[in-house]
């Protein structure tokens, strides 16, 4: 099935989240850390995520998940921790948090093991 060609018009909250993801990308880049904001169609839904870090094969260490058109609002930011062949999904800080809290979430997911992360975040899968 081909991806729809219409331009996605995110809701106001989604636009705010995307702007925050862009600001985080700029801050990580300013710090000399690899980061990319990716917007694409995934399974007929618009997907936005911040890819932060990167291993030697180019895979991101953390994918901070942004809003997409069909998503129901969630109360927490979610991210995927990527380690070798393993992908773990974590619920992090509240949606209405400061950018520094999201940077800390990214740092924690890049540096900590799953057992350590359960003290501050909820593992979703």
ZAVOVO-950264 format. One line per field, with one value per residue: residue in one letter; chain; x negated, y negated, z negated of N, C-alpha, C, O in turn. Coordinates in nm, 3 decimals. Example, Ala and Ser with C-alpha at 12.3 -4.5 7.8 and 13.67 -1.06 7.14 Angstrom:
<recs>
rest <- (a / s)
kette <- (A / A)
neast <- (-1.319 / -1.285)
nnorth <- (0.569 / 0.225)
nup <- (-0.780 / -0.708)
caeast <- (-1.230 / -1.367)
canorth <- (0.450 / 0.106)
caup <- (-0.780 / -0.714)
ceast <- (-1.320 / -1.290)
cnorth <- (0.330 / -0.003)
cup <- (-0.780 / -0.787)
oeast <- (-1.424 / -1.341)
onorth <- (0.332 / -0.114)
oup <- (-0.846 / -0.804)
</recs>
This chain:
<recs>
rest <- (x / x / x / x / x / x / x / x / x / x / x / x / x / x / x / x / x / x / x / x / x / x / x / x / x / x / x / x / x / x / x / x / x / x / x / x / x / x / x / x / x / x / x / x / x / x / x / x / x / x / x / x / x / x / x / x / x / x / x / x / x / x / x / x / x / x / x / x / x / x / x / x / x / x / x / x / x / x / x / x / x / x / x / x / x / x / x / x / x / x / x / x / x / x / x / x / x / x / x / x / x / x / x / x / x / x / x / x / x / x / x / x / x / x / x / x / x / x / x / x / x / x / x / x / x)
kette <- (A / A / A / A / A / A / A / A / A / A / A / A / A / A / A / A / A / A / A / A / A / A / A / A / A / A / A / A / A / A / A / A / A / A / A / A / A / A / A / A / A / A / A / A / A / A / A / A / A / A / A / A / A / A / A / A / A / A / A / A / A / A / A / A / A / A / A / A / A / A / A / A / A / A / A / A / A / A / A / A / A / A / A / A / A / A / A / A / A / A / A / A / A / A / A / A / A / A / A / A / A / A / A / A / A / A / A / A / A / A / A / A / A / A / A / A / A / A / A / A / A / A / A / A / A)
neast <- (-0.085 / -0.060 / -0.202 / -0.004 / 0.030 / 0.096 / 0.025 / -0.059 / 0.114 / 0.031 / 0.180 / 0.218 / 0.084 / -0.083 / -0.243 / -0.382 / -0.523 / -0.684 / -0.836 / -0.978 / -1.125 / -1.284 / -1.432 / -1.571 / -1.724 / -1.887 / -2.026 / -2.162 / -2.324 / -2.473 / -2.622 / -2.794 / -2.706 / -2.567 / -2.255 / -1.930 / -1.629 / -1.356 / -1.102 / -0.844 / -0.638 / -0.496 / -0.371 / -0.125 / -0.087 / -0.181 / -0.501 / -0.714 / -1.032 / -1.313 / -1.635 / -1.898 / -2.241 / -2.435 / -2.560 / -2.848 / -2.756 / -2.579 / -2.322 / -2.075 / -2.119 / -1.914 / -1.573 / -1.367 / -1.033 / -0.801 / -0.494 / -0.223 / 0.013 / 0.238 / 0.215 / 0.310 / 0.310 / 0.049 / -0.050 / -0.315 / -0.650 / -0.785 / -1.042 / -1.273 / -1.517 / -1.809 / -2.008 / -2.252 / -2.099 / -1.868 / -1.569 / -1.425 / -1.135 / -1.059 / -0.879 / -0.903 / -0.975 / -0.706 / -0.477 / -0.453 / -0.712 / -1.033 / -1.285 / -1.537 / -1.480 / -1.409 / -1.651 / -1.802 / -1.664 / -1.726 / -2.007 / -2.017 / -1.904 / -2.098 / -2.317 / -2.260 / -2.183 / -1.906 / -1.807 / -1.886 / -1.743 / -1.477 / -1.430 / -1.368 / -1.210 / -0.942 / -0.934 / -0.807 / -0.810)
nnorth <- (0.117 / -0.218 / -0.521 / -0.790 / -1.096 / -1.345 / -1.644 / -1.630 / -1.775 / -1.858 / -1.852 / -2.126 / -2.067 / -1.864 / -2.005 / -2.164 / -1.967 / -1.868 / -2.095 / -2.109 / -1.869 / -1.939 / -2.150 / -2.006 / -1.843 / -2.038 / -2.126 / -1.890 / -1.856 / -2.092 / -2.027 / -1.853 / -1.601 / -1.332 / -1.373 / -1.346 / -1.459 / -1.281 / -1.246 / -1.062 / -0.831 / -0.556 / -0.248 / -0.350 / -0.570 / -0.890 / -0.945 / -1.077 / -1.122 / -1.165 / -1.085 / -0.994 / -0.987 / -0.704 / -0.405 / -0.215 / -0.100 / -0.282 / -0.282 / -0.429 / -0.513 / -0.596 / -0.650 / -0.900 / -0.927 / -1.107 / -1.292 / -1.168 / -1.168 / -0.989 / -0.926 / -0.882 / -1.121 / -1.095 / -1.074 / -1.074 / -1.106 / -0.884 / -0.649 / -0.461 / -0.238 / -0.142 / 0.129 / 0.317 / 0.589 / 0.552 / 0.385 / 0.172 / 0.032 / -0.261 / -0.450 / -0.782 / -1.102 / -1.328 / -1.453 / -1.731 / -1.854 / -2.001 / -2.084 / -2.005 / -1.783 / -1.596 / -1.575 / -1.457 / -1.213 / -1.101 / -1.083 / -0.904 / -0.673 / -0.617 / -0.556 / -0.385 / -0.059 / 0.170 / 0.258 / 0.054 / -0.158 / -0.109 / -0.219 / -0.486 / -0.509 / -0.368 / -0.052 / 0.039 / 0.229)
nup <- (0.000 / 0.086 / -0.048 / -0.173 / 0.011 / -0.072 / -0.252 / -0.590 / -0.854 / -1.153 / -1.480 / -1.714 / -1.960 / -1.871 / -1.691 / -1.871 / -2.011 / -1.802 / -1.748 / -1.987 / -1.969 / -1.750 / -1.863 / -2.057 / -1.890 / -1.774 / -2.003 / -2.084 / -1.858 / -1.875 / -2.096 / -1.983 / -1.934 / -1.748 / -1.589 / -1.453 / -1.309 / -1.213 / -0.980 / -0.855 / -0.663 / -0.815 / -0.809 / -0.708 / -0.874 / -0.993 / -1.109 / -1.353 / -1.483 / -1.700 / -1.634 / -1.823 / -1.898 / -1.806 / -1.677 / -1.567 / -1.333 / -1.243 / -1.345 / -1.556 / -1.904 / -2.066 / -2.008 / -2.025 / -2.053 / -1.866 / -1.804 / -1.599 / -1.330 / -1.376 / -1.637 / -1.976 / -2.232 / -2.470 / -2.814 / -2.875 / -2.750 / -2.511 / -2.429 / -2.228 / -2.320 / -2.174 / -2.144 / -2.010 / -1.873 / -2.011 / -2.102 / -2.318 / -2.460 / -2.633 / -2.877 / -2.957 / -3.092 / -3.195 / -2.945 / -2.945 / -3.014 / -3.095 / -2.849 / -2.934 / -3.090 / -2.897 / -2.759 / -2.962 / -2.981 / -2.729 / -2.761 / -2.980 / -2.865 / -2.677 / -2.830 / -3.048 / -3.184 / -3.146 / -3.399 / -3.573 / -3.467 / -3.528 / -3.773 / -3.735 / -3.511 / -3.311 / -3.173 / -2.864 / -2.670)
caeast <- (0.000 / -0.144 / -0.179 / 0.076 / -0.053 / 0.140 / -0.058 / -0.002 / 0.129 / 0.036 / 0.256 / 0.137 / -0.006 / -0.183 / -0.339 / -0.466 / -0.615 / -0.781 / -0.927 / -1.066 / -1.218 / -1.380 / -1.521 / -1.659 / -1.821 / -1.984 / -2.110 / -2.252 / -2.421 / -2.561 / -2.711 / -2.880 / -2.648 / -2.484 / -2.110 / -1.853 / -1.484 / -1.305 / -0.957 / -0.816 / -0.518 / -0.526 / -0.245 / -0.015 / -0.075 / -0.292 / -0.588 / -0.819 / -1.117 / -1.448 / -1.736 / -2.009 / -2.353 / -2.462 / -2.666 / -2.940 / -2.684 / -2.491 / -2.192 / -2.067 / -2.113 / -1.785 / -1.473 / -1.266 / -0.915 / -0.718 / -0.354 / -0.185 / 0.152 / 0.340 / 0.182 / 0.384 / 0.212 / 0.003 / -0.092 / -0.460 / -0.733 / -0.833 / -1.163 / -1.324 / -1.659 / -1.859 / -2.137 / -2.278 / -1.975 / -1.758 / -1.499 / -1.338 / -1.055 / -1.050 / -0.801 / -0.992 / -0.918 / -0.573 / -0.471 / -0.475 / -0.835 / -1.135 / -1.375 / -1.647 / -1.434 / -1.418 / -1.793 / -1.841 / -1.603 / -1.810 / -2.135 / -1.996 / -1.883 / -2.223 / -2.423 / -2.221 / -2.127 / -1.762 / -1.780 / -1.902 / -1.640 / -1.345 / -1.414 / -1.315 / -1.124 / -0.865 / -0.960 / -0.681 / -0.827)
canorth <- (0.000 / -0.338 / -0.624 / -0.904 / -1.206 / -1.472 / -1.699 / -1.610 / -1.897 / -1.815 / -1.931 / -2.228 / -2.001 / -1.792 / -2.104 / -2.203 / -1.855 / -1.865 / -2.208 / -2.069 / -1.771 / -2.014 / -2.222 / -1.904 / -1.806 / -2.147 / -2.125 / -1.775 / -1.887 / -2.195 / -1.956 / -1.765 / -1.467 / -1.309 / -1.373 / -1.374 / -1.455 / -1.204 / -1.251 / -0.970 / -0.750 / -0.423 / -0.172 / -0.443 / -0.674 / -0.983 / -0.916 / -1.175 / -1.080 / -1.219 / -0.980 / -1.052 / -0.896 / -0.620 / -0.306 / -0.209 / -0.063 / -0.392 / -0.273 / -0.521 / -0.459 / -0.633 / -0.709 / -0.969 / -0.923 / -1.227 / -1.270 / -1.143 / -1.206 / -0.900 / -0.892 / -0.940 / -1.187 / -1.019 / -1.162 / -1.065 / -1.087 / -0.746 / -0.636 / -0.327 / -0.221 / -0.048 / 0.189 / 0.431 / 0.636 / 0.536 / 0.257 / 0.164 / -0.089 / -0.317 / -0.571 / -0.871 / -1.215 / -1.374 / -1.525 / -1.874 / -1.867 / -2.090 / -2.021 / -1.942 / -1.650 / -1.507 / -1.549 / -1.360 / -1.087 / -1.050 / -1.044 / -0.783 / -0.558 / -0.587 / -0.516 / -0.292 / 0.073 / 0.178 / 0.271 / -0.079 / -0.248 / -0.084 / -0.303 / -0.617 / -0.505 / -0.245 / 0.025 / 0.073 / 0.348)
caup <- (0.000 / 0.094 / -0.150 / -0.126 / 0.059 / -0.131 / -0.359 / -0.723 / -0.933 / -1.292 / -1.575 / -1.781 / -2.055 / -1.793 / -1.640 / -1.984 / -2.034 / -1.692 / -1.771 / -2.097 / -1.914 / -1.668 / -1.956 / -2.116 / -1.786 / -1.764 / -2.123 / -2.075 / -1.753 / -1.931 / -2.188 / -1.905 / -1.936 / -1.629 / -1.611 / -1.332 / -1.322 / -1.099 / -0.957 / -0.746 / -0.673 / -0.866 / -0.819 / -0.679 / -0.976 / -0.992 / -1.223 / -1.380 / -1.594 / -1.709 / -1.643 / -1.898 / -1.918 / -1.690 / -1.695 / -1.453 / -1.210 / -1.208 / -1.411 / -1.670 / -2.040 / -2.122 / -1.919 / -2.104 / -1.967 / -1.862 / -1.773 / -1.461 / -1.304 / -1.432 / -1.777 / -2.088 / -2.320 / -2.586 / -2.922 / -2.890 / -2.631 / -2.495 / -2.347 / -2.205 / -2.348 / -2.076 / -2.181 / -1.922 / -1.809 / -2.106 / -2.103 / -2.435 / -2.462 / -2.768 / -2.904 / -3.029 / -3.167 / -3.152 / -2.818 / -2.972 / -3.093 / -3.039 / -2.753 / -3.008 / -3.133 / -2.781 / -2.736 / -3.065 / -2.939 / -2.621 / -2.821 / -3.061 / -2.777 / -2.609 / -2.923 / -3.154 / -3.154 / -3.173 / -3.543 / -3.632 / -3.413 / -3.588 / -3.892 / -3.701 / -3.394 / -3.297 / -3.050 / -2.798 / -2.583)
ceast <- (-0.090 / -0.105 / -0.094 / -0.015 / -0.015 / 0.044 / 0.013 / 0.002 / 0.140 / 0.123 / 0.162 / 0.038 / -0.117 / -0.287 / -0.433 / -0.568 / -0.722 / -0.882 / -1.025 / -1.168 / -1.324 / -1.480 / -1.618 / -1.765 / -1.929 / -2.078 / -2.209 / -2.361 / -2.522 / -2.663 / -2.806 / -2.830 / -2.560 / -2.336 / -2.041 / -1.705 / -1.431 / -1.153 / -0.930 / -0.680 / -0.561 / -0.394 / -0.125 / 0.010 / -0.199 / -0.371 / -0.695 / -0.900 / -1.253 / -1.543 / -1.860 / -2.117 / -2.380 / -2.577 / -2.751 / -2.869 / -2.582 / -2.354 / -2.189 / -2.068 / -1.975 / -1.698 / -1.365 / -1.144 / -0.833 / -0.575 / -0.336 / -0.034 / 0.255 / 0.320 / 0.279 / 0.280 / 0.176 / -0.047 / -0.243 / -0.528 / -0.779 / -0.956 / -1.199 / -1.473 / -1.708 / -1.997 / -2.154 / -2.148 / -1.853 / -1.701 / -1.401 / -1.266 / -1.036 / -0.956 / -0.887 / -0.921 / -0.779 / -0.582 / -0.500 / -0.596 / -0.928 / -1.226 / -1.490 / -1.608 / -1.439 / -1.563 / -1.845 / -1.788 / -1.688 / -1.943 / -2.122 / -1.980 / -2.011 / -2.325 / -2.388 / -2.172 / -1.981 / -1.730 / -1.790 / -1.790 / -1.506 / -1.324 / -1.350 / -1.215 / -1.050 / -0.897 / -0.827 / -0.693 / -0.966)
cnorth <- (-0.123 / -0.439 / -0.735 / -1.019 / -1.340 / -1.515 / -1.680 / -1.744 / -1.857 / -1.908 / -2.027 / -2.164 / -1.927 / -1.888 / -2.149 / -2.094 / -1.848 / -1.979 / -2.175 / -1.966 / -1.840 / -2.089 / -2.124 / -1.861 / -1.912 / -2.150 / -2.009 / -1.799 / -1.991 / -2.133 / -1.861 / -1.622 / -1.448 / -1.302 / -1.413 / -1.367 / -1.389 / -1.214 / -1.161 / -0.902 / -0.611 / -0.351 / -0.264 / -0.546 / -0.761 / -0.965 / -1.024 / -1.123 / -1.147 / -1.102 / -1.043 / -0.947 / -0.821 / -0.526 / -0.302 / -0.171 / -0.170 / -0.386 / -0.367 / -0.448 / -0.482 / -0.692 / -0.769 / -0.988 / -1.049 / -1.192 / -1.227 / -1.155 / -1.119 / -0.871 / -0.957 / -1.006 / -1.097 / -1.117 / -1.166 / -1.054 / -0.942 / -0.746 / -0.490 / -0.329 / -0.111 / 0.000 / 0.316 / 0.469 / 0.614 / 0.395 / 0.259 / 0.030 / -0.132 / -0.437 / -0.657 / -0.981 / -1.253 / -1.455 / -1.674 / -1.892 / -1.965 / -2.013 / -1.950 / -1.802 / -1.550 / -1.476 / -1.446 / -1.221 / -1.022 / -1.001 / -0.914 / -0.661 / -0.520 / -0.523 / -0.402 / -0.159 / 0.076 / 0.183 / 0.136 / -0.172 / -0.229 / -0.165 / -0.438 / -0.619 / -0.372 / -0.178 / 0.070 / 0.197 / 0.363)
cup <- (0.000 / -0.013 / -0.093 / -0.086 / -0.002 / -0.242 / -0.493 / -0.795 / -1.079 / -1.376 / -1.647 / -1.879 / -1.982 / -1.737 / -1.750 / -2.013 / -1.926 / -1.708 / -1.883 / -2.049 / -1.828 / -1.756 / -2.022 / -2.015 / -1.774 / -1.884 / -2.120 / -1.971 / -1.802 / -2.026 / -2.115 / -1.902 / -1.812 / -1.666 / -1.482 / -1.364 / -1.196 / -1.097 / -0.837 / -0.766 / -0.714 / -0.887 / -0.808 / -0.788 / -0.969 / -1.121 / -1.233 / -1.497 / -1.584 / -1.727 / -1.707 / -1.920 / -1.790 / -1.718 / -1.569 / -1.324 / -1.171 / -1.272 / -1.531 / -1.803 / -2.099 / -2.012 / -2.009 / -2.014 / -1.979 / -1.828 / -1.628 / -1.451 / -1.376 / -1.581 / -1.874 / -2.178 / -2.438 / -2.690 / -2.940 / -2.754 / -2.628 / -2.405 / -2.334 / -2.232 / -2.255 / -2.120 / -2.100 / -1.851 / -1.896 / -2.100 / -2.219 / -2.435 / -2.608 / -2.771 / -2.995 / -3.103 / -3.115 / -3.023 / -2.837 / -3.064 / -3.025 / -2.944 / -2.823 / -3.057 / -3.018 / -2.745 / -2.837 / -3.030 / -2.829 / -2.677 / -2.901 / -2.973 / -2.702 / -2.702 / -3.016 / -3.100 / -3.198 / -3.322 / -3.612 / -3.590 / -3.481 / -3.716 / -3.859 / -3.588 / -3.390 / -3.165 / -2.992 / -2.710 / -2.534)
oeast <- (-0.185 / 0.008 / -0.109 / -0.123 / -0.088 / -0.010 / 0.131 / -0.097 / 0.249 / 0.138 / 0.040 / -0.079 / -0.232 / -0.406 / -0.552 / -0.685 / -0.839 / -1.001 / -1.143 / -1.285 / -1.442 / -1.599 / -1.735 / -1.882 / -2.048 / -2.198 / -2.327 / -2.478 / -2.641 / -2.777 / -2.888 / -2.906 / -2.486 / -2.298 / -2.087 / -1.660 / -1.456 / -1.086 / -0.986 / -0.617 / -0.652 / -0.314 / -0.032 / 0.118 / -0.309 / -0.314 / -0.759 / -0.843 / -1.300 / -1.532 / -1.919 / -2.088 / -2.351 / -2.679 / -2.727 / -2.916 / -2.507 / -2.275 / -2.290 / -2.022 / -1.924 / -1.745 / -1.282 / -1.152 / -0.799 / -0.538 / -0.425 / 0.037 / 0.350 / 0.398 / 0.323 / 0.172 / 0.262 / -0.082 / -0.295 / -0.472 / -0.808 / -0.971 / -1.162 / -1.547 / -1.657 / -2.090 / -2.080 / -2.092 / -1.743 / -1.776 / -1.306 / -1.328 / -1.002 / -0.954 / -0.937 / -0.819 / -0.740 / -0.684 / -0.565 / -0.583 / -0.905 / -1.241 / -1.536 / -1.693 / -1.470 / -1.595 / -1.923 / -1.859 / -1.718 / -1.987 / -2.206 / -2.038 / -2.030 / -2.409 / -2.476 / -2.126 / -1.938 / -1.635 / -1.710 / -1.745 / -1.427 / -1.211 / -1.286 / -1.143 / -1.088 / -0.889 / -0.744 / -0.593 / -0.996)
onorth <- (-0.131 / -0.443 / -0.771 / -1.037 / -1.438 / -1.432 / -1.711 / -1.817 / -1.826 / -2.026 / -2.011 / -2.202 / -1.927 / -1.857 / -2.169 / -2.122 / -1.825 / -1.959 / -2.211 / -1.975 / -1.803 / -2.090 / -2.157 / -1.844 / -1.881 / -2.174 / -2.027 / -1.767 / -1.980 / -2.179 / -1.794 / -1.530 / -1.539 / -1.234 / -1.502 / -1.279 / -1.436 / -1.194 / -1.182 / -0.915 / -0.553 / -0.389 / -0.256 / -0.605 / -0.713 / -0.969 / -1.058 / -1.085 / -1.180 / -1.028 / -1.135 / -0.834 / -0.868 / -0.564 / -0.379 / -0.206 / -0.150 / -0.479 / -0.383 / -0.334 / -0.398 / -0.774 / -0.697 / -1.056 / -1.093 / -1.074 / -1.247 / -1.152 / -1.173 / -0.798 / -1.070 / -0.951 / -1.032 / -1.231 / -1.251 / -1.002 / -0.883 / -0.831 / -0.406 / -0.409 / 0.001 / -0.079 / 0.413 / 0.388 / 0.654 / 0.297 / 0.337 / -0.074 / -0.050 / -0.516 / -0.611 / -0.959 / -1.215 / -1.519 / -1.736 / -1.939 / -2.007 / -1.891 / -1.846 / -1.713 / -1.433 / -1.364 / -1.358 / -1.122 / -0.903 / -0.891 / -0.825 / -0.557 / -0.403 / -0.444 / -0.329 / -0.148 / -0.008 / 0.119 / 0.107 / -0.255 / -0.324 / -0.179 / -0.499 / -0.717 / -0.276 / -0.240 / 0.130 / 0.262 / 0.457)
oup <- (-0.078 / -0.061 / 0.023 / -0.141 / 0.015 / -0.315 / -0.506 / -0.796 / -1.125 / -1.345 / -1.640 / -1.882 / -2.027 / -1.736 / -1.725 / -2.036 / -1.957 / -1.684 / -1.874 / -2.085 / -1.834 / -1.727 / -2.042 / -2.051 / -1.764 / -1.867 / -2.151 / -1.994 / -1.776 / -2.034 / -2.179 / -1.869 / -1.775 / -1.761 / -1.410 / -1.438 / -1.085 / -1.197 / -0.729 / -0.871 / -0.655 / -0.972 / -0.889 / -0.793 / -0.942 / -1.230 / -1.133 / -1.600 / -1.476 / -1.825 / -1.651 / -1.958 / -1.680 / -1.776 / -1.476 / -1.216 / -1.075 / -1.253 / -1.600 / -1.812 / -2.174 / -1.933 / -2.063 / -1.912 / -2.089 / -1.824 / -1.545 / -1.552 / -1.432 / -1.642 / -1.856 / -2.197 / -2.497 / -2.658 / -3.012 / -2.658 / -2.733 / -2.317 / -2.417 / -2.176 / -2.258 / -2.131 / -2.118 / -1.777 / -1.857 / -2.094 / -2.220 / -2.414 / -2.694 / -2.677 / -3.098 / -3.168 / -3.004 / -2.996 / -2.752 / -3.177 / -2.911 / -2.956 / -2.776 / -3.065 / -3.039 / -2.704 / -2.801 / -3.048 / -2.835 / -2.644 / -2.889 / -3.003 / -2.667 / -2.659 / -3.061 / -2.986 / -3.279 / -3.367 / -3.702 / -3.669 / -3.489 / -3.762 / -3.945 / -3.569 / -3.457 / -3.059 / -3.061 / -2.680 / -2.460)
</recs>
